Amino acid sequence: MNYEKNNKKFLLWLEEQLEKNYYTYSNNNKNIEKERIYLNGYILKKKDYVDNFMNDIEDLILSNGFVINNEKEFRDEMASFVYRYSNT
């Protein structure tokens, strides 16, 4: 049951809009502002970022003569890595 709950949470996270966080200051207060990220008029989702990241890493691995034996496991592990270390 815990796996299903975590997987659903992860899948919902992937569908969220990709946002850039930046800090602003006013009256000695630090505020976090968010800005959506667009590409060709399309609002990027976290899924788009994860897919591009995984493709770049995969290309880097293969171009250096290494082999990925289990592509599904590789992609699952990479997606989990990005999710774990993101600012959700």
NUMAR-990030 format. One record per residue: residue in one letter; residue number from 1; z, y negated, x of N, C-alpha, C, O in turn. Coordinates in nm, 3 decimals, always signed. Layout:
// NUMAR-990030
<node code="a" pos="NUM" n_c3="Z" n_c2="Y" n_c1="X" ca_c3="Z" ca_c2="Y" ca_c1="X" c_c3="Z" c_c2="Y" c_c1="X" o_c3="Z" o_c2="Y" o_c1="X"/>
...
***
This chain:
// NUMAR-990030
<node code="m" pos="1" n_c3="+0.000" n_c2="+0.120" n_c1="+0.082" ca_c3="+0.000" ca_c2="+0.000" ca_c1="+0.000" c_c3="+0.000" c_c2="-0.126" c_c1="+0.086" o_c3="-0.069" o_c2="-0.223" o_c1="+0.054"/>
<node code="n" pos="2" n_c3="+0.077" n_c2="-0.125" n_c1="+0.195" ca_c3="+0.085" ca_c2="-0.240" ca_c1="+0.283" c_c3="-0.051" c_c2="-0.271" c_c1="+0.345" o_c3="-0.088" o_c2="-0.388" o_c1="+0.359"/>
<node code="y" pos="3" n_c3="-0.125" n_c2="-0.166" n_c1="+0.383" ca_c3="-0.258" ca_c2="-0.186" ca_c1="+0.440" c_c3="-0.348" c_c2="-0.255" c_c1="+0.340" o_c3="-0.420" o_c2="-0.349" o_c1="+0.376"/>
<node code="e" pos="4" n_c3="-0.347" n_c2="-0.210" n_c1="+0.216" ca_c3="-0.432" ca_c2="-0.269" ca_c1="+0.113" c_c3="-0.397" c_c2="-0.416" c_c1="+0.090" o_c3="-0.486" o_c2="-0.499" o_c1="+0.073"/>
<node code="k" pos="5" n_c3="-0.269" n_c2="-0.447" n_c1="+0.089" ca_c3="-0.225" ca_c2="-0.586" ca_c1="+0.071" c_c3="-0.272" c_c2="-0.673" c_c1="+0.187" o_c3="-0.324" o_c2="-0.783" o_c1="+0.165"/>
<node code="n" pos="6" n_c3="-0.253" n_c2="-0.625" n_c1="+0.309" ca_c3="-0.296" ca_c2="-0.701" ca_c1="+0.427" c_c3="-0.447" c_c2="-0.715" c_c1="+0.432" o_c3="-0.497" o_c2="-0.821" o_c1="+0.470"/>
<node code="n" pos="7" n_c3="-0.519" n_c2="-0.610" n_c1="+0.395" ca_c3="-0.665" ca_c2="-0.616" ca_c1="+0.396" c_c3="-0.716" c_c2="-0.717" c_c1="+0.294" o_c3="-0.810" o_c2="-0.792" o_c1="+0.322"/>
<node code="k" pos="8" n_c3="-0.655" n_c2="-0.719" n_c1="+0.176" ca_c3="-0.695" ca_c2="-0.816" ca_c1="+0.074" c_c3="-0.669" c_c2="-0.959" c_c1="+0.123" o_c3="-0.752" o_c2="-1.048" o_c1="+0.105"/>
<node code="k" pos="9" n_c3="-0.553" n_c2="-0.979" n_c1="+0.185" ca_c3="-0.519" ca_c2="-1.111" ca_c1="+0.239" c_c3="-0.620" c_c2="-1.153" c_c1="+0.345" o_c3="-0.662" o_c2="-1.269" o_c1="+0.349"/>
<node code="f" pos="10" n_c3="-0.659" n_c2="-1.059" n_c1="+0.431" ca_c3="-0.758" ca_c2="-1.086" ca_c1="+0.535" c_c3="-0.894" c_c2="-1.122" c_c1="+0.475" o_c3="-0.958" o_c2="-1.217" o_c1="+0.518"/>
<node code="l" pos="11" n_c3="-0.937" n_c2="-1.046" n_c1="+0.375" ca_c3="-1.066" ca_c2="-1.072" ca_c1="+0.311" c_c3="-1.067" c_c2="-1.208" c_c1="+0.242" o_c3="-1.169" o_c2="-1.278" o_c1="+0.244"/>
<node code="l" pos="12" n_c3="-0.957" n_c2="-1.246" n_c1="+0.181" ca_c3="-0.947" ca_c2="-1.379" ca_c1="+0.120" c_c3="-0.952" c_c2="-1.488" c_c1="+0.227" o_c3="-1.015" o_c2="-1.592" o_c1="+0.208"/>
<node code="w" pos="13" n_c3="-0.886" n_c2="-1.464" n_c1="+0.340" ca_c3="-0.887" ca_c2="-1.558" ca_c1="+0.452" c_c3="-1.029" c_c2="-1.580" c_c1="+0.503" o_c3="-1.068" o_c2="-1.693" o_c1="+0.533"/>
<node code="l" pos="14" n_c3="-1.107" n_c2="-1.473" n_c1="+0.512" ca_c3="-1.246" ca_c2="-1.484" ca_c1="+0.560" c_c3="-1.330" c_c2="-1.575" c_c1="+0.472" o_c3="-1.421" o_c2="-1.641" o_c1="+0.522"/>
<node code="e" pos="15" n_c3="-1.301" n_c2="-1.581" n_c1="+0.345" ca_c3="-1.378" ca_c2="-1.662" ca_c1="+0.250" c_c3="-1.336" c_c2="-1.808" c_c1="+0.247" o_c3="-1.402" o_c2="-1.890" o_c1="+0.183"/>
<node code="e" pos="16" n_c3="-1.227" n_c2="-1.842" n_c1="+0.314" ca_c3="-1.181" ca_c2="-1.981" ca_c1="+0.317" c_c3="-1.277" c_c2="-2.068" c_c1="+0.398" o_c3="-1.346" o_c2="-2.020" o_c1="+0.488"/>
<node code="q" pos="17" n_c3="-1.279" n_c2="-2.195" n_c1="+0.364" ca_c3="-1.363" ca_c2="-2.290" ca_c1="+0.436" c_c3="-1.308" c_c2="-2.312" c_c1="+0.576" o_c3="-1.187" o_c2="-2.317" o_c1="+0.596"/>
<node code="l" pos="18" n_c3="-1.398" n_c2="-2.326" n_c1="+0.670" ca_c3="-1.360" ca_c2="-2.355" ca_c1="+0.808" c_c3="-1.329" c_c2="-2.504" c_c1="+0.818" o_c3="-1.408" o_c2="-2.588" o_c1="+0.775"/>
<node code="e" pos="19" n_c3="-1.213" n_c2="-2.535" n_c1="+0.874" ca_c3="-1.171" ca_c2="-2.674" ca_c1="+0.883" c_c3="-1.125" c_c2="-2.706" c_c1="+1.025" o_c3="-1.070" o_c2="-2.622" o_c1="+1.096"/>
<node code="k" pos="20" n_c3="-1.150" n_c2="-2.829" n_c1="+1.062" ca_c3="-1.103" ca_c2="-2.880" ca_c1="+1.190" c_c3="-0.976" c_c2="-2.959" c_c1="+1.162" o_c3="-0.974" o_c2="-3.047" o_c1="+1.076"/>
<node code="n" pos="21" n_c3="-0.870" n_c2="-2.927" n_c1="+1.236" ca_c3="-0.744" ca_c2="-3.001" ca_c1="+1.222" c_c3="-0.736" c_c2="-3.105" c_c1="+1.332" o_c3="-0.769" o_c2="-3.078" o_c1="+1.448"/>
<node code="y" pos="22" n_c3="-0.692" n_c2="-3.222" n_c1="+1.297" ca_c3="-0.667" ca_c2="-3.325" ca_c1="+1.397" c_c3="-0.547" c_c2="-3.407" c_c1="+1.354" o_c3="-0.511" o_c2="-3.410" o_c1="+1.236"/>
<node code="y" pos="23" n_c3="-0.486" n_c2="-3.473" n_c1="+1.449" ca_c3="-0.363" ca_c2="-3.547" ca_c1="+1.424" c_c3="-0.391" c_c2="-3.696" c_c1="+1.411" o_c3="-0.474" o_c2="-3.753" o_c1="+1.482"/>
<node code="t" pos="24" n_c3="-0.320" n_c2="-3.758" n_c1="+1.318" ca_c3="-0.322" ca_c2="-3.903" ca_c1="+1.304" c_c3="-0.177" c_c2="-3.950" c_c1="+1.308" o_c3="-0.084" o_c2="-3.875" o_c1="+1.280"/>
<node code="y" pos="25" n_c3="-0.161" n_c2="-4.074" n_c1="+1.343" ca_c3="-0.027" ca_c2="-4.131" ca_c1="+1.354" c_c3="-0.020" c_c2="-4.260" c_c1="+1.275" o_c3="-0.108" o_c2="-4.346" o_c1="+1.285"/>
<node code="s" pos="26" n_c3="+0.085" n_c2="-4.272" n_c1="+1.196" ca_c3="+0.109" ca_c2="-4.397" ca_c1="+1.125" c_c3="+0.260" c_c2="-4.413" c_c1="+1.104" o_c3="+0.329" o_c2="-4.318" o_c1="+1.066"/>
<node code="n" pos="27" n_c3="+0.308" n_c2="-4.532" n_c1="+1.129" ca_c3="+0.451" ca_c2="-4.561" ca_c1="+1.114" c_c3="+0.539" c_c2="-4.459" c_c1="+1.186" o_c3="+0.639" o_c2="-4.412" o_c1="+1.131"/>
<node code="n" pos="28" n_c3="+0.500" n_c2="-4.426" n_c1="+1.308" ca_c3="+0.574" ca_c2="-4.330" ca_c1="+1.391" c_c3="+0.580" c_c2="-4.190" c_c1="+1.332" o_c3="+0.666" o_c2="-4.111" o_c1="+1.371"/>
<node code="n" pos="29" n_c3="+0.491" n_c2="-4.158" n_c1="+1.241" ca_c3="+0.482" ca_c2="-4.024" ca_c1="+1.183" c_c3="+0.353" c_c2="-3.958" c_c1="+1.229" o_c3="+0.247" o_c2="-4.019" o_c1="+1.235"/>
<node code="k" pos="30" n_c3="+0.366" n_c2="-3.831" n_c1="+1.262" ca_c3="+0.250" ca_c2="-3.753" ca_c1="+1.302" c_c3="+0.200" c_c2="-3.675" c_c1="+1.180" o_c3="+0.276" o_c2="-3.600" o_c1="+1.119"/>
<node code="n" pos="31" n_c3="+0.074" n_c2="-3.693" n_c1="+1.146" ca_c3="+0.016" ca_c2="-3.627" ca_c1="+1.030" c_c3="-0.099" c_c2="-3.535" c_c1="+1.073" o_c3="-0.170" o_c2="-3.565" o_c1="+1.169"/>
<node code="i" pos="32" n_c3="-0.115" n_c2="-3.426" n_c1="+1.003" ca_c3="-0.227" ca_c2="-3.336" ca_c1="+1.029" c_c3="-0.332" c_c2="-3.362" c_c1="+0.923" o_c3="-0.307" o_c2="-3.349" o_c1="+0.803"/>
<node code="e" pos="33" n_c3="-0.451" n_c2="-3.399" n_c1="+0.968" ca_c3="-0.565" ca_c2="-3.420" ca_c1="+0.878" c_c3="-0.659" c_c2="-3.302" c_c1="+0.894" o_c3="-0.667" o_c2="-3.242" o_c1="+1.001"/>
<node code="k" pos="34" n_c3="-0.731" n_c2="-3.270" n_c1="+0.788" ca_c3="-0.826" ca_c2="-3.159" ca_c1="+0.792" c_c3="-0.964" c_c2="-3.211" c_c1="+0.754" o_c3="-0.979" o_c2="-3.297" o_c1="+0.667"/>
<node code="e" pos="35" n_c3="-1.064" n_c2="-3.157" n_c1="+0.820" ca_c3="-1.201" ca_c2="-3.197" ca_c1="+0.794" c_c3="-1.286" c_c2="-3.071" c_c1="+0.784" o_c3="-1.283" o_c2="-2.986" o_c1="+0.874"/>
<node code="r" pos="36" n_c3="-1.362" n_c2="-3.058" n_c1="+0.678" ca_c3="-1.451" ca_c2="-2.943" ca_c1="+0.662" c_c3="-1.560" c_c2="-2.946" c_c1="+0.769" o_c3="-1.600" o_c2="-3.053" o_c1="+0.816"/>
<node code="i" pos="37" n_c3="-1.606" n_c2="-2.828" n_c1="+0.806" ca_c3="-1.712" ca_c2="-2.817" ca_c1="+0.905" c_c3="-1.840" c_c2="-2.772" c_c1="+0.835" o_c3="-1.841" o_c2="-2.673" o_c1="+0.763"/>
<node code="y" pos="38" n_c3="-1.946" n_c2="-2.848" n_c1="+0.857" ca_c3="-2.075" ca_c2="-2.822" ca_c1="+0.793" c_c3="-2.178" c_c2="-2.781" c_c1="+0.898" o_c3="-2.169" o_c2="-2.819" o_c1="+1.015"/>
<node code="l" pos="39" n_c3="-2.276" n_c2="-2.705" n_c1="+0.854" ca_c3="-2.393" ca_c2="-2.672" ca_c1="+0.935" c_c3="-2.513" c_c2="-2.677" c_c1="+0.844" o_c3="-2.525" o_c2="-2.597" o_c1="+0.752"/>
<node code="n" pos="40" n_c3="-2.603" n_c2="-2.772" n_c1="+0.870" ca_c3="-2.723" ca_c2="-2.790" ca_c1="+0.787" c_c3="-2.687" c_c2="-2.807" c_c1="+0.639" o_c3="-2.754" o_c2="-2.751" o_c1="+0.552"/>
<node code="g" pos="41" n_c3="-2.584" n_c2="-2.883" n_c1="+0.611" ca_c3="-2.543" ca_c2="-2.910" ca_c1="+0.474" c_c3="-2.462" c_c2="-2.799" c_c1="+0.409" o_c3="-2.421" o_c2="-2.813" o_c1="+0.294"/>
<node code="y" pos="42" n_c3="-2.440" n_c2="-2.691" n_c1="+0.479" ca_c3="-2.367" ca_c2="-2.576" ca_c1="+0.427" c_c3="-2.224" c_c2="-2.580" c_c1="+0.481" o_c3="-2.203" o_c2="-2.595" o_c1="+0.601"/>
<node code="i" pos="43" n_c3="-2.126" n_c2="-2.568" n_c1="+0.391" ca_c3="-1.986" ca_c2="-2.563" ca_c1="+0.434" c_c3="-1.960" c_c2="-2.427" c_c1="+0.495" o_c3="-1.974" o_c2="-2.324" o_c1="+0.429"/>
<node code="l" pos="44" n_c3="-1.922" n_c2="-2.427" n_c1="+0.622" ca_c3="-1.897" ca_c2="-2.301" ca_c1="+0.691" c_c3="-1.766" c_c2="-2.238" c_c1="+0.644" o_c3="-1.669" o_c2="-2.307" o_c1="+0.614"/>
<node code="k" pos="45" n_c3="-1.767" n_c2="-2.107" n_c1="+0.638" ca_c3="-1.647" ca_c2="-2.031" ca_c1="+0.605" c_c3="-1.595" c_c2="-1.966" c_c1="+0.733" o_c3="-1.667" o_c2="-1.955" o_c1="+0.832"/>
<node code="k" pos="46" n_c3="-1.470" n_c2="-1.924" n_c1="+0.728" ca_c3="-1.412" ca_c2="-1.858" ca_c1="+0.844" c_c3="-1.491" c_c2="-1.733" c_c1="+0.878" o_c3="-1.500" o_c2="-1.695" o_c1="+0.995"/>
<node code="k" pos="47" n_c3="-1.549" n_c2="-1.668" n_c1="+0.778" ca_c3="-1.631" ca_c2="-1.550" ca_c1="+0.801" c_c3="-1.750" c_c2="-1.583" c_c1="+0.891" o_c3="-1.786" o_c2="-1.504" o_c1="+0.978"/>
<node code="d" pos="48" n_c3="-1.812" n_c2="-1.700" n_c1="+0.871" ca_c3="-1.925" ca_c2="-1.741" ca_c1="+0.954" c_c3="-1.882" c_c2="-1.755" c_c1="+1.100" o_c3="-1.953" o_c2="-1.712" o_c1="+1.191"/>
<node code="y" pos="49" n_c3="-1.765" n_c2="-1.815" n_c1="+1.121" ca_c3="-1.715" ca_c2="-1.832" ca_c1="+1.257" c_c3="-1.687" c_c2="-1.697" c_c1="+1.322" o_c3="-1.727" o_c2="-1.674" o_c1="+1.437"/>
<node code="v" pos="50" n_c3="-1.619" n_c2="-1.608" n_c1="+1.249" ca_c3="-1.585" ca_c2="-1.476" ca_c1="+1.303" c_c3="-1.713" c_c2="-1.398" c_c1="+1.336" o_c3="-1.720" o_c2="-1.335" o_c1="+1.442"/>
<node code="d" pos="51" n_c3="-1.812" n_c2="-1.402" n_c1="+1.248" ca_c3="-1.939" ca_c2="-1.333" ca_c1="+1.275" c_c3="-2.007" c_c2="-1.386" c_c1="+1.401" o_c3="-2.053" o_c2="-1.308" o_c1="+1.485"/>
<node code="n" pos="52" n_c3="-2.013" n_c2="-1.518" n_c1="+1.414" ca_c3="-2.076" ca_c2="-1.578" ca_c1="+1.533" c_c3="-1.998" c_c2="-1.544" c_c1="+1.659" o_c3="-2.057" o_c2="-1.514" o_c1="+1.763"/>
<node code="f" pos="53" n_c3="-1.866" n_c2="-1.550" n_c1="+1.651" ca_c3="-1.782" ca_c2="-1.518" ca_c1="+1.765" c_c3="-1.805" c_c2="-1.374" c_c1="+1.810" o_c3="-1.822" o_c2="-1.347" o_c1="+1.929"/>
<node code="m" pos="54" n_c3="-1.806" n_c2="-1.282" n_c1="+1.713" ca_c3="-1.826" ca_c2="-1.140" ca_c1="+1.747" c_c3="-1.964" c_c2="-1.116" c_c1="+1.806" o_c3="-1.979" o_c2="-1.038" o_c1="+1.900"/>
<node code="n" pos="55" n_c3="-2.065" n_c2="-1.181" n_c1="+1.751" ca_c3="-2.200" ca_c2="-1.165" ca_c1="+1.806" c_c3="-2.208" c_c2="-1.216" c_c1="+1.949" o_c3="-2.272" o_c2="-1.154" o_c1="+2.034"/>
<node code="d" pos="56" n_c3="-2.144" n_c2="-1.330" n_c1="+1.977" ca_c3="-2.144" ca_c2="-1.385" ca_c1="+2.113" c_c3="-2.073" c_c2="-1.291" c_c1="+2.210" o_c3="-2.123" o_c2="-1.268" o_c1="+2.321"/>
<node code="i" pos="57" n_c3="-1.958" n_c2="-1.238" n_c1="+2.170" ca_c3="-1.883" ca_c2="-1.145" ca_c1="+2.257" c_c3="-1.963" c_c2="-1.017" c_c1="+2.279" o_c3="-1.971" o_c2="-0.967" o_c1="+2.391"/>
<node code="e" pos="58" n_c3="-2.022" n_c2="-0.966" n_c1="+2.173" ca_c3="-2.103" ca_c2="-0.845" ca_c1="+2.183" c_c3="-2.221" c_c2="-0.865" c_c1="+2.278" o_c3="-2.250" o_c2="-0.779" o_c1="+2.362"/>
<node code="d" pos="59" n_c3="-2.290" n_c2="-0.977" n_c1="+2.265" ca_c3="-2.402" ca_c2="-1.008" ca_c1="+2.355" c_c3="-2.356" c_c2="-1.017" c_c1="+2.500" o_c3="-2.423" o_c2="-0.967" o_c1="+2.591"/>
<node code="l" pos="60" n_c3="-2.241" n_c2="-1.079" n_c1="+2.522" ca_c3="-2.185" ca_c2="-1.092" ca_c1="+2.656" c_c3="-2.155" c_c2="-0.954" c_c1="+2.716" o_c3="-2.185" o_c2="-0.928" o_c1="+2.833"/>
<node code="i" pos="61" n_c3="-2.095" n_c2="-0.868" n_c1="+2.638" ca_c3="-2.061" ca_c2="-0.733" ca_c1="+2.684" c_c3="-2.188" c_c2="-0.656" c_c1="+2.720" o_c3="-2.197" o_c2="-0.598" o_c1="+2.828"/>
<node code="l" pos="62" n_c3="-2.284" n_c2="-0.656" n_c1="+2.629" ca_c3="-2.407" ca_c2="-0.579" ca_c1="+2.650" c_c3="-2.492" c_c2="-0.635" c_c1="+2.764" o_c3="-2.552" o_c2="-0.559" o_c1="+2.840"/>
<node code="s" pos="63" n_c3="-2.496" n_c2="-0.767" n_c1="+2.777" ca_c3="-2.578" ca_c2="-0.828" ca_c1="+2.882" c_c3="-2.521" c_c2="-0.803" c_c1="+3.021" o_c3="-2.590" o_c2="-0.821" o_c1="+3.121"/>
<node code="n" pos="64" n_c3="-2.394" n_c2="-0.762" n_c1="+3.027" ca_c3="-2.331" ca_c2="-0.730" ca_c1="+3.155" c_c3="-2.328" c_c2="-0.580" c_c1="+3.182" o_c3="-2.256" o_c2="-0.533" o_c1="+3.270"/>
<node code="g" pos="65" n_c3="-2.406" n_c2="-0.506" n_c1="+3.104" ca_c3="-2.424" ca_c2="-0.364" ca_c1="+3.130" c_c3="-2.318" c_c2="-0.272" c_c1="+3.072" o_c3="-2.316" o_c2="-0.153" o_c1="+3.104"/>
<node code="f" pos="66" n_c3="-2.231" n_c2="-0.325" n_c1="+2.989" ca_c3="-2.130" ca_c2="-0.240" ca_c1="+2.926" c_c3="-2.182" c_c2="-0.186" c_c1="+2.794" o_c3="-2.279" o_c2="-0.238" o_c1="+2.739"/>
<node code="v" pos="67" n_c3="-2.118" n_c2="-0.082" n_c1="+2.744" ca_c3="-2.159" ca_c2="-0.017" ca_c1="+2.620" c_c3="-2.043" c_c2="-0.021" c_c1="+2.521" o_c3="-1.928" o_c2="+0.000" o_c1="+2.559"/>
<node code="i" pos="68" n_c3="-2.074" n_c2="-0.048" n_c1="+2.396" ca_c3="-1.974" ca_c2="-0.041" ca_c1="+2.289" c_c3="-1.996" c_c2="+0.092" c_c1="+2.219" o_c3="-2.098" o_c2="+0.113" o_c1="+2.153"/>
<node code="n" pos="69" n_c3="-1.900" n_c2="+0.183" n_c1="+2.233" ca_c3="-1.916" ca_c2="+0.317" ca_c1="+2.179" c_c3="-1.900" c_c2="+0.324" c_c1="+2.028" o_c3="-1.968" o_c2="+0.403" o_c1="+1.962"/>
<node code="n" pos="70" n_c3="-1.814" n_c2="+0.243" n_c1="+1.974" ca_c3="-1.788" ca_c2="+0.246" ca_c1="+1.830" c_c3="-1.796" c_c2="+0.103" c_c1="+1.779" o_c3="-1.697" o_c2="+0.029" o_c1="+1.784"/>
<node code="e" pos="71" n_c3="-1.914" n_c2="+0.062" n_c1="+1.731" ca_c3="-1.935" ca_c2="-0.076" ca_c1="+1.693" c_c3="-1.847" c_c2="-0.119" c_c1="+1.576" o_c3="-1.797" o_c2="-0.231" o_c1="+1.574"/>
<node code="k" pos="72" n_c3="-1.825" n_c2="-0.031" n_c1="+1.479" ca_c3="-1.740" ca_c2="-0.066" ca_c1="+1.365" c_c3="-1.597" c_c2="-0.093" c_c1="+1.410" o_c3="-1.536" o_c2="-0.191" o_c1="+1.369"/>
<node code="e" pos="73" n_c3="-1.545" n_c2="-0.007" n_c1="+1.495" ca_c3="-1.408" ca_c2="-0.026" ca_c1="+1.545" c_c3="-1.400" c_c2="-0.155" c_c1="+1.628" o_c3="-1.303" o_c2="-0.230" o_c1="+1.617"/>
<node code="f" pos="74" n_c3="-1.503" n_c2="-0.180" n_c1="+1.709" ca_c3="-1.508" ca_c2="-0.303" ca_c1="+1.790" c_c3="-1.502" c_c2="-0.426" c_c1="+1.700" o_c3="-1.423" o_c2="-0.518" o_c1="+1.724"/>
<node code="r" pos="75" n_c3="-1.586" n_c2="-0.428" n_c1="+1.597" ca_c3="-1.591" ca_c2="-0.544" ca_c1="+1.508" c_c3="-1.460" c_c2="-0.561" c_c1="+1.430" o_c3="-1.414" o_c2="-0.673" o_c1="+1.410"/>
<node code="d" pos="76" n_c3="-1.401" n_c2="-0.450" n_c1="+1.387" ca_c3="-1.273" ca_c2="-0.457" ca_c1="+1.316" c_c3="-1.164" c_c2="-0.514" c_c1="+1.406" o_c3="-1.085" o_c2="-0.598" o_c1="+1.364"/>
<node code="e" pos="77" n_c3="-1.160" n_c2="-0.467" n_c1="+1.531" ca_c3="-1.058" ca_c2="-0.515" ca_c1="+1.625" c_c3="-1.079" c_c2="-0.663" c_c1="+1.660" o_c3="-0.982" o_c2="-0.738" o_c1="+1.670"/>
<node code="m" pos="78" n_c3="-1.203" n_c2="-0.704" n_c1="+1.677" ca_c3="-1.231" ca_c2="-0.844" ca_c1="+1.709" c_c3="-1.195" c_c2="-0.934" c_c1="+1.591" o_c3="-1.137" o_c2="-1.041" o_c1="+1.611"/>
<node code="a" pos="79" n_c3="-1.228" n_c2="-0.893" n_c1="+1.470" ca_c3="-1.194" ca_c2="-0.973" ca_c1="+1.352" c_c3="-1.043" c_c2="-0.984" c_c1="+1.337" o_c3="-0.991" o_c2="-1.090" o_c1="+1.304"/>
<node code="s" pos="80" n_c3="-0.971" n_c2="-0.874" n_c1="+1.362" ca_c3="-0.826" ca_c2="-0.876" ca_c1="+1.355" c_c3="-0.768" c_c2="-0.969" c_c1="+1.460" o_c3="-0.671" o_c2="-1.041" o_c1="+1.434"/>
<node code="f" pos="81" n_c3="-0.825" n_c2="-0.968" n_c1="+1.579" ca_c3="-0.781" ca_c2="-1.056" ca_c1="+1.687" c_c3="-0.794" c_c2="-1.203" c_c1="+1.646" o_c3="-0.699" o_c2="-1.280" o_c1="+1.663"/>
<node code="v" pos="82" n_c3="-0.909" n_c2="-1.241" n_c1="+1.593" ca_c3="-0.931" ca_c2="-1.380" ca_c1="+1.553" c_c3="-0.833" c_c2="-1.417" c_c1="+1.442" o_c3="-0.776" o_c2="-1.526" o_c1="+1.444"/>
<node code="y" pos="83" n_c3="-0.814" n_c2="-1.328" n_c1="+1.347" ca_c3="-0.723" ca_c2="-1.354" ca_c1="+1.237" c_c3="-0.580" c_c2="-1.374" c_c1="+1.286" o_c3="-0.512" o_c2="-1.468" o_c1="+1.244"/>
<node code="r" pos="84" n_c3="-0.534" n_c2="-1.285" n_c1="+1.374" ca_c3="-0.397" ca_c2="-1.291" ca_c1="+1.425" c_c3="-0.370" c_c2="-1.422" c_c1="+1.498" o_c3="-0.261" o_c2="-1.477" o_c1="+1.487"/>
<node code="y" pos="85" n_c3="-0.467" n_c2="-1.470" n_c1="+1.573" ca_c3="-0.444" ca_c2="-1.586" ca_c1="+1.659" c_c3="-0.499" c_c2="-1.717" c_c1="+1.602" o_c3="-0.507" o_c2="-1.817" o_c1="+1.673"/>
<node code="s" pos="86" n_c3="-0.537" n_c2="-1.715" n_c1="+1.476" ca_c3="-0.587" ca_c2="-1.837" ca_c1="+1.415" c_c3="-0.472" c_c2="-1.919" c_c1="+1.358" o_c3="-0.361" o_c2="-1.869" o_c1="+1.342"/>
<node code="n" pos="87" n_c3="-0.500" n_c2="-2.042" n_c1="+1.330" ca_c3="-0.403" ca_c2="-2.129" ca_c1="+1.263" c_c3="-0.426" c_c2="-2.120" c_c1="+1.114" o_c3="-0.483" o_c2="-2.211" o_c1="+1.054"/>
<node code="t" pos="88" n_c3="-0.384" n_c2="-2.011" n_c1="+1.054" ca_c3="-0.411" ca_c2="-1.987" ca_c1="+0.911" c_c3="-0.352" c_c2="-2.086" c_c1="+0.821" o_c3="-0.368" o_c2="-2.077" o_c1="+0.700"/>
***
